[in-house]
């Protein structure tokens, strides 16, 4: 439970939340309190210059008191404790698939592991809130009284029906990212799922885009791309328009502003608009910010495409490397991911058409979209493995030409060690090898999937034999 925070008397006069109120009532009263707060600070800030130190102090106070109001109302929101109760009494056959509500304006997503568990919870809702507040769709149940979506377990038929749902993640990567452990992790699938919500948030109601969904979708893709970019694995293989945006002076600012909006901050806290702006001025600044987010999101799509392609190349390699059931596992994993990505991209086409007709589609959008279409609808990783930037291991320079000794030394982290460490060398090397072997195979084999040493697991458990075997490839330039 969120701890109670006490508000100044002037704010309590606007709307004091009381236990037992409905979610709709809490939302109305919170909005009244926040509007009163904005009116108060708008009057305070009128006449202050942008470089006035008092402006920063006033905005800090505004943010603090706004947060206090939101937490005061959230303290009365029964949904937080109800989520835990649902998970417990259903023995985790129904689980929360997102974060807990941060404000009363947040929605809730639950997923069921069986139809019977979903139907049983829905029956409880009907008894408690009435039939008019519970809506059944083939793949989900909506509780209008608590702004909660309960998702049925996926079937192929339900997956097809979900393709055109603005609130659904239909790719394998999208489902895995929301906590469905049986789904396949896919960086490209995660980006496509968030792209769908990003497009719906603007194309469904162009005059009133949902700024929270825009920001949330952008930040989710950005965060998943961050490690890939930070590792320097993108390089210069992004299209020129997208690559140049990595140096755009506004890009980082847009990310930071989106993070504030995602946490239910407002455009004033994020610095997108000023409290003293007229409605027309605020709307113009918001429109300019949406244009910037589209440019930054297009860049993130380009990054996700390279990230996803590299991941699929690795899955393709695993499928070719392993024999029998393990190889089939990687083949099916790759197929499931690619099939869901293709179906989702096809479903997004009408949104892109609407987006284009609105005049909101820039050349940068087209570059990113064309890249996605070419890859997702094309032959996939088998056709691109030669140009995707391969991950490389940094092997310490050898004192001689004995590469086997160099790798063993690297694996064991053996420097001028003690006799005891020397005696334990075999165990240490074998343990490190178990964790390092997939990266080693990837480095040694590179794009040469047909090499005998890359297609047979015969020697992978024999460290010396495998390393010596790799020596034969050293002359080919596949390793460094």
LOVO-187181 format. One line per field, with one value per residue (C-alpha): residue in three letters; z, x, y. Coordinates in nm, 4 decimals, always signed. Each point is the difference from the previous one (the first is absolute). Example, Ala and Ser with C-alpha at 12.3 -4.5 7.8 and 13.67 -1.06 7.14 Angstrom:
<pts>
res = c(ALA	SER)
c3 = c(+0.7800	-0.0660)
c1 = c(+1.2300	+0.1370)
c2 = c(-0.4500	+0.3440)
</pts>
This chain:
<pts>
res = c(UNK	UNK	UNK	UNK	UNK	UNK	UNK	UNK	UNK	UNK	UNK	UNK	UNK	UNK	UNK	UNK	UNK	UNK	UNK	UNK	UNK	UNK	UNK	UNK	UNK	UNK	UNK	UNK	UNK	UNK	UNK	UNK	UNK	UNK	UNK	UNK	UNK	UNK	UNK	UNK	UNK	UNK	UNK	UNK	UNK	UNK	UNK	UNK	UNK	UNK	UNK	UNK	UNK	UNK	UNK	UNK	UNK	UNK	UNK	UNK	UNK	UNK	UNK	UNK	UNK	UNK	UNK	UNK	UNK	UNK	UNK	UNK	UNK	UNK	UNK	UNK	UNK	UNK	UNK	UNK	UNK	UNK	UNK	UNK	UNK	UNK	UNK	UNK	UNK	UNK	UNK	UNK	UNK	UNK	UNK	UNK	UNK	UNK	UNK	UNK	UNK	UNK	UNK	UNK	UNK	UNK	UNK	UNK	UNK	UNK	UNK	UNK	UNK	UNK	UNK	UNK	UNK	UNK	UNK	UNK	UNK	UNK	UNK	UNK	UNK	UNK	UNK	UNK	UNK	UNK	UNK	UNK	UNK	UNK	UNK	UNK	UNK	UNK	UNK	UNK	UNK	UNK	UNK	UNK	UNK	UNK	UNK	UNK	UNK	UNK	UNK	UNK	UNK	UNK	UNK	UNK	UNK	UNK	UNK	UNK	UNK	UNK	UNK	UNK	UNK	UNK	UNK	UNK	UNK	UNK	UNK	UNK	UNK	UNK	UNK	UNK	UNK	UNK	UNK	UNK	UNK	UNK	UNK	UNK	UNK	UNK	UNK	UNK	UNK	UNK	UNK	UNK	UNK	UNK	UNK	UNK	UNK	UNK	UNK	UNK	UNK	UNK	UNK	UNK	UNK	UNK	UNK	UNK	UNK	UNK	UNK	UNK	UNK	UNK	UNK	UNK	UNK	UNK	UNK	UNK	UNK	UNK	UNK	UNK	UNK	UNK	UNK	UNK	UNK	UNK	UNK	UNK	UNK	UNK	UNK	UNK	UNK	UNK	UNK	UNK	UNK	UNK	UNK	UNK	UNK	UNK	UNK	UNK	UNK	UNK	UNK	UNK	UNK	UNK	UNK	UNK	UNK	UNK	UNK	UNK	UNK	UNK	UNK	UNK	UNK	UNK	UNK	UNK	UNK	UNK	UNK	UNK	UNK	UNK	UNK	UNK	UNK	UNK	UNK	UNK	UNK	UNK	UNK	UNK	UNK	UNK	UNK	UNK	UNK	UNK	UNK	UNK	UNK	UNK	UNK	UNK	UNK	UNK	UNK	UNK	UNK	UNK	UNK	UNK	UNK	UNK	UNK	UNK	UNK	UNK	UNK	UNK	UNK	UNK	UNK	UNK	UNK	UNK	UNK	UNK	UNK	UNK	UNK	UNK	UNK	UNK	UNK	UNK	UNK	UNK	UNK	UNK	UNK	UNK	UNK	UNK	UNK	UNK	UNK	UNK	UNK	UNK	UNK	UNK	UNK	UNK	UNK	UNK	UNK	UNK	UNK	UNK	UNK	UNK	UNK	UNK	UNK	UNK	UNK	UNK	UNK	UNK	UNK	UNK	UNK	UNK	UNK	UNK	UNK	UNK	UNK	UNK	UNK	UNK	UNK	UNK	UNK	UNK	UNK	UNK	UNK	UNK	UNK	UNK	UNK	UNK	UNK	UNK	UNK	UNK	UNK	UNK	UNK	UNK	UNK	UNK	UNK	UNK	UNK	UNK	UNK	UNK	UNK	UNK	UNK	UNK	UNK	UNK	UNK	UNK	UNK	UNK	UNK	UNK	UNK	UNK	UNK	UNK	UNK	UNK	UNK	UNK	UNK	UNK	UNK	UNK	UNK	UNK	UNK	UNK	UNK	UNK	UNK	UNK	UNK	UNK	UNK	UNK	UNK	UNK	UNK	UNK	UNK	UNK	UNK	UNK	UNK	UNK	UNK	UNK	UNK	UNK	UNK	UNK	UNK	UNK	UNK	UNK	UNK	UNK	UNK	UNK	UNK	UNK	UNK	UNK	UNK	UNK	UNK	UNK	UNK	UNK	UNK	UNK	UNK	UNK	UNK	UNK	UNK	UNK)
c3 = c(+0.0000	-0.0832	+0.3153	+0.0652	-0.0821	+0.1448	-0.2283	+0.0641	+0.1066	-0.3176	-0.2063	+0.2277	-0.0732	-0.3642	+0.0511	+0.2926	-0.0956	+0.2215	+0.0364	-0.1880	-0.2989	-0.3491	-0.2328	-0.2184	+0.3009	+0.1062	-0.3495	-0.0186	+0.3409	-0.0736	-0.3263	+0.1899	+0.2540	-0.2699	-0.1966	+0.3143	+0.0577	-0.3549	+0.0334	+0.3202	-0.1527	-0.3266	+0.1962	+0.1903	-0.3135	-0.2080	-0.0635	+0.0911	-0.2646	-0.1150	+0.1528	+0.3359	+0.2798	+0.1673	-0.3017	+0.0677	+0.3696	-0.0801	-0.2451	+0.2536	+0.2516	-0.2672	-0.0730	+0.3676	+0.0752	-0.3167	+0.1078	+0.3458	-0.1506	-0.2237	+0.2890	+0.2256	-0.2498	-0.0839	+0.3702	-0.0389	-0.3117	+0.0956	-0.3184	+0.1428	+0.2801	-0.2247	-0.2486	+0.2741	+0.1254	-0.3481	-0.0519	+0.3397	-0.0140	-0.3577	+0.0942	-0.2648	-0.2784	-0.0472	+0.0257	-0.0449	-0.3341	+0.0561	+0.2739	+0.2850	-0.0548	+0.0728	-0.0055	-0.0121	-0.3722	-0.0698	-0.1368	+0.1049	-0.2147	+0.1241	-0.1882	+0.0714	-0.0423	-0.0717	-0.1373	+0.3141	+0.2230	-0.2193	-0.0093	+0.3765	+0.0676	-0.2549	+0.1800	+0.3232	-0.1793	-0.1361	+0.3498	+0.1485	-0.2734	-0.2133	-0.3533	-0.1551	+0.1364	-0.1297	-0.3732	-0.1580	-0.3203	-0.1490	+0.1381	+0.2966	+0.2681	+0.0887	+0.3470	-0.0707	+0.3681	+0.0845	-0.3424	-0.0014	-0.2976	+0.0610	-0.2880	-0.0857	-0.0756	-0.3594	-0.2751	-0.3737	-0.0484	+0.2808	-0.1250	-0.3399	+0.1581	+0.2127	-0.2966	-0.0386	+0.3721	+0.0951	+0.3497	-0.0926	-0.0379	-0.2682	-0.0827	+0.1859	+0.1155	+0.1181	+0.2031	+0.1517	+0.0998	+0.1982	+0.2055	-0.2006	+0.0609	-0.2753	-0.2684	-0.1990	+0.0816	-0.3119	-0.0113	-0.3338	+0.1257	+0.3049	-0.2217	-0.2353	+0.2919	+0.1381	-0.3485	-0.0215	+0.3197	-0.1052	-0.3314	+0.1526	+0.2589	-0.2792	-0.3033	+0.1887	+0.1116	-0.1788	+0.1680	+0.3489	+0.0059	+0.3208	+0.1250	+0.2729	-0.2463	-0.2425	+0.2752	+0.1471	-0.3376	-0.0828	+0.3356	-0.0069	-0.3368	+0.0922	+0.3220	-0.1747	-0.2664	+0.2472	+0.0845	-0.3680	-0.0877	+0.3042	-0.0973	-0.3301	-0.2062	-0.2334	-0.1650	-0.3322	-0.1459	+0.0732	-0.2936	-0.0150	+0.1132	+0.3065	+0.0831	+0.0005	+0.2580	+0.2546	+0.0094	-0.0030	+0.2833	+0.0858	+0.0059	+0.3576	+0.1184	-0.1614	+0.1761	+0.3375	-0.0560	-0.1056	+0.3208	+0.2066	-0.1940	+0.0332	+0.3798	-0.0214	+0.0039	-0.2124	-0.2886	+0.2430	+0.2162	-0.3120	-0.1334	-0.3165	+0.0789	+0.2646	+0.2522	-0.1178	-0.3643	-0.1533	-0.1174	-0.3611	+0.0948	+0.2002	-0.2829	-0.2519	+0.2251	+0.0558	-0.3774	-0.0501	+0.2715	-0.1633	-0.3248	+0.1866	+0.1641	-0.3413	-0.1235	+0.3073	-0.0142	-0.3645	+0.1025	+0.2725	-0.2553	-0.2078	+0.3022	+0.0941	-0.3544	+0.0223	+0.3539	-0.1007	-0.3162	+0.1947	+0.2510	-0.2774	-0.1671	+0.3283	+0.0206	-0.3576	+0.0911	+0.3025	-0.2142	-0.2422	+0.2694	+0.2096	-0.1218	+0.0930	+0.2449	+0.1061	-0.3558	-0.0607	+0.3121	-0.1446	-0.3412	+0.1512	+0.2224	-0.3019	-0.2038	+0.2735	+0.0435	-0.3706	-0.0719	+0.2766	-0.1153	-0.3566	+0.1058	+0.2236	-0.2695	-0.2433	+0.2570	+0.0521	-0.3696	+0.0211	+0.2870	-0.2061	-0.2834	+0.2360	+0.1426	-0.3507	-0.0962	+0.3095	-0.1371	+0.3143	-0.1742	-0.0536	-0.2242	+0.3101	+0.0732	-0.3522	+0.0289	+0.3202	-0.1329	-0.3275	+0.1910	+0.2209	-0.2945	-0.1990	+0.2876	+0.1592	-0.3278	-0.1600	+0.0446	+0.3384	+0.1779	-0.2626	-0.2439	+0.2303	+0.2094	-0.2159	+0.0856	+0.3544	+0.2337	+0.1773	+0.3682	+0.0574	+0.3038	+0.1106	+0.0397	+0.1917	-0.2366	+0.0063	+0.0833	-0.2725	-0.2777	+0.2293	-0.0253	+0.2058	+0.2963	-0.0439	+0.0128	+0.2973	+0.1791	-0.0806	+0.1153	+0.3285	+0.0640	+0.0778	+0.0385	+0.2073	+0.2317	+0.2921	-0.0106	+0.1488	-0.2832	-0.2457	+0.1471	-0.0292	-0.3510	-0.1732	+0.2145	-0.0373	-0.3747	-0.0412	+0.2087	-0.1955	-0.3246	+0.0763	+0.0255	-0.2768	-0.2608	-0.1874	-0.0541	-0.1017	-0.2622	-0.1310	-0.0324	-0.1529	-0.2460	-0.0916	-0.3128	-0.1171	+0.1165	-0.2335	+0.1578	+0.1454	+0.3363	+0.0135	-0.0856	+0.2296	+0.3810	+0.0207	+0.1666	+0.2029	+0.3290	-0.0686	+0.0606	-0.1315	-0.3087	-0.0790	+0.0398	-0.2076	-0.2646	-0.0097	-0.0819	-0.3471	-0.0558	+0.1335	-0.3400	-0.1664	+0.1613	+0.1828	+0.3348	+0.1303)
c1 = c(+0.0000	+0.1245	+0.0672	-0.2335	+0.1394	-0.1602	-0.0825	-0.0254	-0.3478	-0.0490	+0.0281	-0.2139	-0.2815	-0.0060	-0.0857	+0.0787	+0.0019	-0.2008	+0.0169	-0.2662	-0.0195	-0.0075	+0.2965	-0.1976	-0.0697	+0.3639	+0.1115	-0.2448	+0.1011	+0.3712	-0.0420	-0.1776	+0.2824	+0.2687	-0.1824	-0.0185	+0.3721	+0.0813	-0.2161	+0.1825	+0.3465	-0.1017	-0.0829	+0.3287	+0.2121	-0.1597	+0.2616	+0.3035	+0.2726	+0.1238	+0.3439	-0.1420	+0.1299	-0.3376	-0.1573	+0.1981	-0.0905	-0.3668	-0.0019	+0.1717	-0.2704	-0.2659	+0.1374	+0.0188	-0.3554	-0.1315	+0.1596	-0.1534	-0.3455	+0.0465	+0.1214	-0.2818	-0.2552	+0.1962	-0.0100	-0.3757	+0.0310	-0.1035	+0.1480	+0.3528	-0.0975	-0.2528	+0.2700	+0.1878	-0.3223	-0.0890	+0.3416	-0.0189	-0.3538	+0.0414	+0.3293	+0.1675	-0.2241	-0.0668	+0.2980	+0.0812	+0.1765	+0.1214	+0.1043	-0.2332	-0.2031	+0.2058	-0.3048	-0.3751	+0.0204	+0.2005	-0.1652	+0.0628	+0.0846	-0.0404	+0.0611	-0.1528	+0.1691	-0.3313	-0.3425	-0.1672	+0.2044	-0.0878	-0.3691	-0.0138	+0.1491	-0.2350	-0.2966	+0.1188	+0.0163	-0.3535	-0.1338	+0.1911	-0.0233	-0.2948	-0.0217	+0.0146	+0.3529	+0.1437	+0.0555	+0.0990	+0.2066	+0.1370	+0.3498	-0.0522	-0.2423	-0.0382	-0.0943	-0.1179	-0.0484	+0.3675	+0.1559	+0.1410	+0.0642	+0.0149	+0.1640	-0.0945	+0.2769	+0.1124	-0.1194	+0.0645	-0.3571	+0.0296	+0.3380	-0.1527	-0.2880	+0.2417	+0.1990	-0.2200	-0.0374	+0.1734	+0.0670	+0.1354	+0.3566	-0.0218	+0.3645	+0.1943	+0.2450	-0.2835	-0.1598	+0.3319	+0.0668	-0.3261	+0.0866	-0.1372	+0.2808	-0.1028	+0.0498	+0.3216	+0.2227	+0.0405	+0.1408	-0.1645	-0.3309	+0.0165	+0.0579	-0.2871	-0.2396	+0.0801	-0.0122	-0.3614	-0.0969	+0.2051	-0.1885	-0.3432	+0.0572	+0.0223	-0.1839	-0.3180	-0.0651	+0.2411	-0.1462	+0.0604	+0.2973	+0.0458	+0.3231	+0.0482	-0.0092	+0.2262	+0.2561	-0.0326	+0.0476	+0.3051	+0.1682	-0.0623	+0.1707	+0.2787	+0.0792	+0.0231	+0.2263	+0.2276	+0.2320	+0.0361	+0.0924	+0.2256	+0.1947	+0.0866	-0.1606	-0.1897	+0.2906	-0.0634	-0.2410	-0.3073	-0.1445	+0.1463	-0.3182	-0.0336	+0.3699	+0.0090	-0.2770	+0.2255	+0.1780	-0.3174	+0.0265	-0.3679	-0.0054	+0.1196	-0.2284	-0.2968	+0.0907	+0.0185	-0.3295	-0.1668	+0.1183	-0.1664	-0.3266	+0.0145	+0.0135	-0.3207	+0.1709	-0.1600	+0.1231	+0.0893	+0.2237	+0.1629	+0.0792	-0.2036	-0.2204	-0.0256	-0.2783	-0.0433	-0.0529	-0.3397	-0.1862	+0.0955	+0.3664	-0.0020	-0.1641	+0.2529	+0.2905	-0.1519	-0.0401	+0.3669	+0.0976	-0.2051	+0.1890	+0.3289	-0.1116	-0.0873	+0.3509	+0.1620	-0.2274	+0.0934	+0.3656	-0.0763	-0.1770	+0.3161	+0.2065	-0.2497	+0.0136	+0.3785	-0.0300	-0.2745	+0.1771	+0.3159	-0.2037	-0.1701	+0.3334	+0.1164	-0.3174	+0.0580	+0.3547	-0.1183	-0.2563	+0.2757	+0.2545	-0.2067	-0.1362	-0.3249	-0.2474	+0.2188	+0.0461	-0.3751	-0.0655	+0.1944	-0.1633	-0.3484	+0.0950	+0.1156	-0.3085	-0.2443	+0.1689	+0.0172	-0.3565	-0.1400	+0.2089	-0.1246	-0.3661	+0.0322	+0.1704	-0.2803	-0.2597	+0.1797	-0.0116	-0.3402	+0.1364	+0.3005	-0.2372	-0.2037	+0.3181	+0.1199	-0.3312	+0.0186	+0.3224	+0.1809	+0.2278	+0.3489	+0.2764	+0.1638	-0.3184	+0.0084	+0.3639	-0.0730	-0.3229	+0.1567	+0.2835	-0.2462	-0.2124	+0.3011	+0.1338	-0.3189	-0.1701	+0.3241	+0.2011	+0.1272	+0.3245	+0.1258	+0.0270	+0.1532	+0.2543	+0.2818	-0.0580	-0.1328	+0.2744	+0.1321	+0.0792	+0.3721	+0.1839	+0.3064	+0.2758	+0.3057	+0.2987	+0.2085	+0.3662	+0.0532	-0.1904	-0.1546	-0.3635	-0.1213	+0.2053	-0.1309	-0.3620	+0.0557	+0.1706	-0.2922	-0.2595	+0.1718	+0.1002	+0.3407	+0.2832	+0.3102	-0.2124	+0.0808	+0.0624	-0.3462	-0.1588	+0.2064	-0.1330	-0.3573	+0.0532	-0.1873	-0.3093	+0.0046	+0.0445	-0.2790	-0.2398	+0.0775	-0.0205	-0.3551	-0.1073	+0.2222	-0.0387	-0.3008	+0.1870	+0.3125	-0.1899	-0.1527	+0.3396	+0.1737	-0.2710	-0.1259	-0.2096	+0.1554	-0.2874	+0.0932	+0.3390	+0.0244	+0.1162	-0.3044	-0.2621	+0.0928	-0.0050	+0.2254	+0.2921	-0.1690	+0.0447	+0.3656	+0.1616	+0.3515	-0.1310	-0.2454	+0.2591	+0.2555	-0.2664	-0.0643	+0.3679	-0.0716	-0.2326	+0.2425	+0.1636	-0.3297	-0.0294	-0.3207	+0.1604	+0.2411)
c2 = c(+0.0000	+0.3473	+0.2019	+0.2927	+0.3419	+0.3122	+0.2893	+0.3702	+0.1084	+0.2009	-0.3180	-0.2107	+0.2417	-0.1086	-0.3666	-0.2253	-0.3690	-0.2340	-0.3758	-0.1920	+0.2331	-0.1447	+0.0332	+0.2418	+0.2236	-0.0053	+0.0973	+0.2922	+0.1323	-0.0391	+0.1931	+0.2790	+0.0185	+0.0057	+0.2695	+0.2105	-0.0514	+0.1099	+0.3114	+0.0919	-0.0373	+0.1620	+0.3130	-0.0229	-0.0405	+0.2743	+0.2667	-0.2090	-0.0273	-0.3404	+0.0603	+0.1100	-0.2244	+0.0231	-0.1726	-0.3170	+0.0091	+0.0494	-0.2920	-0.2257	+0.0861	-0.0604	-0.3469	-0.0899	+0.1073	-0.1635	-0.3271	+0.0357	+0.0401	-0.3048	-0.2140	+0.1212	-0.1261	-0.3149	-0.0869	-0.0429	-0.2216	-0.3536	-0.1479	-0.0213	-0.2380	-0.1752	-0.1037	-0.1829	-0.1585	-0.1234	-0.1588	-0.1686	-0.1355	-0.1278	-0.1671	+0.2184	-0.1256	+0.3724	+0.2371	+0.3641	+0.0522	+0.3534	+0.2368	+0.0906	+0.3186	+0.3109	+0.2298	-0.0490	+0.0816	-0.3175	-0.3115	-0.3603	-0.3039	-0.3566	-0.3237	-0.3389	-0.3367	-0.1744	+0.0878	-0.1297	+0.2321	+0.2998	-0.0889	-0.0535	+0.3451	+0.1568	-0.1579	+0.1650	+0.3343	-0.0360	-0.0670	+0.2934	+0.2647	-0.1118	-0.1354	+0.3468	+0.0464	-0.3290	-0.0471	-0.3313	-0.0171	-0.3213	+0.0572	+0.2350	+0.1145	+0.3687	+0.1210	+0.3543	+0.0801	-0.0570	+0.0677	-0.3525	-0.2294	-0.3743	-0.1841	-0.3572	-0.2535	+0.0302	-0.2305	+0.0451	+0.1221	+0.2525	+0.1177	+0.0773	+0.1903	+0.2028	+0.1283	+0.3067	+0.0741	+0.3266	-0.1319	-0.3441	-0.1214	-0.2677	-0.0713	-0.2669	+0.2675	+0.2229	-0.2772	-0.1047	+0.3588	+0.0123	-0.3057	-0.2934	-0.2473	-0.2412	+0.2662	+0.0453	+0.2964	+0.2098	+0.3511	+0.0693	-0.1414	+0.2255	+0.3046	-0.0923	-0.0513	+0.3434	+0.1495	-0.1127	+0.1802	+0.3038	+0.0240	-0.0659	+0.2730	+0.2583	-0.1401	-0.0993	+0.3595	+0.2357	+0.3079	-0.1388	-0.2403	-0.1981	+0.1534	-0.2617	-0.2915	+0.1879	+0.0533	-0.3489	-0.1713	+0.2104	-0.0599	-0.3762	-0.0417	+0.2405	-0.1868	-0.3369	+0.1509	+0.1776	-0.2897	-0.0870	+0.3580	+0.0446	-0.3113	+0.1668	-0.2749	+0.2313	+0.1748	+0.1690	-0.2552	+0.2141	+0.1933	+0.3524	+0.1737	-0.2193	-0.0024	+0.3784	+0.0112	-0.1677	+0.3358	+0.2094	+0.2537	-0.0429	-0.3812	-0.0474	+0.2787	-0.1739	-0.3273	+0.1729	+0.1806	-0.3255	-0.1658	+0.2719	-0.0364	-0.3788	+0.0401	+0.2063	+0.3347	+0.2723	+0.2139	+0.2797	-0.2192	-0.1436	+0.3460	-0.0507	+0.2998	+0.2734	+0.0344	+0.3594	-0.1034	+0.0530	-0.3095	+0.0759	+0.0389	-0.3236	-0.1947	+0.1334	-0.1027	-0.3430	-0.0452	+0.0889	-0.2480	-0.2769	+0.0653	-0.0368	-0.3245	-0.1418	+0.0782	-0.1526	-0.3048	-0.0540	-0.0030	-0.2561	-0.2189	+0.0042	-0.1022	-0.2721	-0.1368	-0.0449	-0.1338	-0.2434	-0.1115	-0.0785	-0.1976	-0.1986	-0.0686	-0.1521	-0.2119	-0.1148	-0.0912	-0.1996	-0.1816	-0.1026	-0.0774	-0.2390	-0.3296	-0.1698	+0.1486	+0.2919	+0.1177	-0.0371	+0.2082	+0.2929	-0.0428	+0.0123	+0.2929	+0.1966	-0.0961	+0.1007	+0.3347	+0.0792	-0.1153	+0.2213	+0.2966	-0.0385	-0.0264	+0.3069	+0.2060	-0.0865	+0.1062	+0.3316	+0.0899	+0.1772	+0.2080	+0.1008	+0.0955	+0.2183	+0.1452	+0.0896	+0.1633	+0.2190	+0.1457	-0.1124	-0.2492	+0.1374	-0.1289	-0.1423	-0.1962	-0.1375	-0.1054	-0.1908	-0.1531	-0.1114	-0.1641	-0.1876	-0.1134	-0.1166	-0.2064	-0.1344	-0.0940	-0.1140	-0.3194	+0.1171	-0.0835	-0.2438	+0.2899	+0.2578	-0.1873	+0.1313	+0.3666	-0.0052	+0.1191	-0.3107	+0.0052	-0.0416	-0.1203	+0.1914	-0.2580	+0.1261	+0.0183	-0.3151	+0.0070	-0.2576	-0.1681	-0.2612	+0.1107	-0.2951	+0.1144	+0.3529	-0.1104	-0.2287	+0.2875	+0.2281	-0.2512	-0.0690	+0.3618	-0.1497	+0.2441	-0.0717	-0.2130	-0.2223	-0.3726	-0.0566	+0.1944	-0.1993	-0.3244	+0.1313	+0.1262	-0.2804	+0.0463	+0.3774	-0.0186	-0.2525	+0.2103	+0.3145	-0.1906	-0.1086	+0.3626	+0.1339	-0.2732	+0.1509	+0.3270	-0.1895	-0.2001	+0.3192	+0.1682	-0.2988	-0.0885	+0.3444	-0.0191	-0.3270	-0.2174	-0.2812	-0.0665	-0.3475	+0.1301	+0.2268	-0.2577	-0.2866	+0.0057	-0.3039	+0.1760	+0.2733	-0.1817	-0.0669	+0.3389	-0.0710	-0.1773	+0.2762	+0.2754	-0.1880	-0.0607	+0.3737	+0.0555	-0.1315	+0.2960	+0.2590	+0.0399	+0.0826	+0.3409	-0.0858	+0.0711	+0.2533)
</pts>
